[in-house]
Amino acid sequence: MQKEETKKPLSERAACVFLVMIITSAIGWLAENIGKIYFSHCVDDRFHLLPFILPYGLAYLAMHVALGDTDDIGFFGKKLFKNKSLKTKILSNVLYILIICFFVFFGELAVGNMYEAITGTALWNYSGRFLHVTRYVCLMSTLGFGVGAYLLMKFVLTPLYSLLLSKGNKTAILIADCTLGALVVADSISMILITFITKTPPHWWEIPVNWFK
């Protein structure tokens, strides 16, 4: 796939990456609500009007650009292992998981504290969770998000990107990027602005779910 990818124009590759980034934002919204059902017995807007959480999409973008393929890890296009073998493949996947967990840990810590410093509001709180480090970091959540992101990248997002690049309709992808992408970005910016101005994250709707009671 890598050789085929390099043959494609940069504009096509970027369009496919952006569409997968949008899809990942939707998967992130869904994943958070699955957790919300289990821990809080409800589904809600996750502070957004649309069912997308852009930071999840940006995380995919970072993994795609910075780390590349799970089976052949590299750093911004420079492969770590010159010769491929079963051993390097295993090491590549282990490193991928460890790096993702590292960035989840410090990413949540940085974003949570930065958001609180700017708005005076805590977007989430792990204080009541097992193995929490601060209100913004929980080792169990870090491991869960890290392994989940790795599995999603390996078995869903990378194959989806390859499929879009090889068989996707260029026009349809571009239209989705320009329309849905603009809405997702605008929704995320409006959430940040509302929180910054009102010192409270927007809360549009919530639906009780009693499956686990």
N, C-alpha and C positions, 0 to 999 in steps of 0.2 A: 504493500500500500504506500510506503514512503516514496518509492520511485515514481509511482503513479501520481502521487500528490504533488511532487515537485514539477511535474509536467503541466499541472493546472495553473492558470493565471492567478496571481495573488488576490485579485478582486473576487474570484470565485471561491477561493479557500476562505477568505475573510467573511464572505456572505454566509457560507455554510457554518463557520464557527459561530457567527452572531446568532444564527437561527438555533443552533444547539444551545447556546447560552440562554436564549429566551425559554426554550423547553426546560432547561435545567432550573431556571427560576420558578417555573410552575411546579416542577418536582419538589423543590425546596419548600414551597408553600404547602403542598400536599403532605410532605414528610412532617413538617411542624404540626400540622393539624392531626396527624395520626398520633403524635406524642401528646398533643393537647387532649385528645379523646381519652387516652390512657391515664394521664395524670390529673386532668381537670374535668373530665366528663363533658366536654363541649367542643364545638367547632366554631372558630371565629375568623375574622377578616385578616388576622395577623398584621394589623395596622395599615392595611392597603385596601384600596377600592377594588383592584383587580387581583386575581389569584396568582400573583407572581411576586417573588422576593428576589430582587436583583442581585444582592450579594452572593447568592448561591450560583447564579449565572456567572458572576465575576470570578468566583472560585474555580468554576470549570475553565474559564478563559485562562486563568493563571496556571492551572495544571497542564492545560494543552500547550501553552506557549513555553512555560518554564521547564516542565518535566517530560512532556512528550508521551511516548508509548510506555505502558506499564511493563511490558516484556523487554524493553530496551531503553531504559531510563537515560535521559540526558539533561543537560542544563542549557536551556536556550539554544537547542539544536546541536550542541556538542555532546556526542554520546560518551557515556562513562566507560563502557566496555568496548574495546576494539574488536574482540573476537566473541562471537555468540556461541553459547553452549547451554546445556540444561542448568549448570551451576550459575552462570551469569543471569539466566532468565529468572531463577529463583531469587537470587540476590537483588535483582532489579525490582521484583515485586515486593520483597520485604522492605527495601529502601523506600519505595513509593509509599507504602503504608506508614512507615515511620515519619517520613517528611510531611505527609498530609496531617497526621496527628499532631506533629510539632506546630504546624501553622494553624490548625484548628485551636489548639491551646492558646497560643499567643494572639491569634486573630480575635478570638472571643474576648480575651482579656483587654486587648487594645481598643477594640470597637466599643465594648461595654463601658469602659472608663472614659473614653473620649466622648461618647454620646452623653454620659452623665455630666461630664465637665461642661459641655456646651449647653445642654438643655436643662440640667438638673433633674433628669428623669432616668430611671432604670428601666430598660426595655425588657430585661429578664432577670431572674433571681434564682440561683441554684442553692441558696443557703440551706434549704431543707433537704437537699439531695445527699445521698451517700457518696463519700469521697469528694465533696466539694472543696475547692481550694480558696476561692473567694466567691462572692455572689455571682460573678460572671464566668467562673470556670469550675467544671466538675470533671474529674478524671474519667468517670464512667461515660459521660456525654462526649468527652473528647475522643475516647476510644470508639464509641458508637458512631459518631459523625465521621471519624477518620476512616474506619473500616467500611462504613456505608458509602462514603465518597469514593473510596478505592474501587469497591465492587461496581458501583454505578459507572465509574469512568471506564473500567475494564470491559464490562459486559453489556453496557447500554450506550453510553455517550460516544465512545470511540467508534464502535460499529455503526452508530447512527450517523456520525460525521462522515465516515467512509461511504456509507450508502448515499447520503445527500450529495457528496462530492462526485460520485461515479454515476448515479442514476437520477439525481434530483433535477427538477425543472428550474433552470436558472431564473426565469422570469418570476415564477411563483415564490421562490426563495427570496428574491429581492423585494417583492411586494410585501411579503410577511415581515421581512426585516424593517422596511421603511414604515409600515403601518403599526403592526403589533409592537415592534421594537420601540417606536416613538412613544406609544401609550404606556409601555412598561417603564421606560425611563422617566416620563412625565409623572407617573404615579409615584415612583420612588422619590423623586425630587419634591413633590407636593407633601408626601409624608414627612420628609425631613423638615421642610419649611413649617408645616403645621406644628410639629413637635417643638421646633425651635421657638416659634412665636408664642404658643400657648403653654409651653413647658409640660405638655401632656401628649403622648402619642395618640393619634386618632383611633377611635373605636367605632366602627360603623355597624357591625352586627355580630350576633353570637347565637348559636343554636345548641341547646342542651342535648347531650347524648348520654343515655343511661345504660349502655351495654355492659360496663364494668362495675356497676354498682351492685 
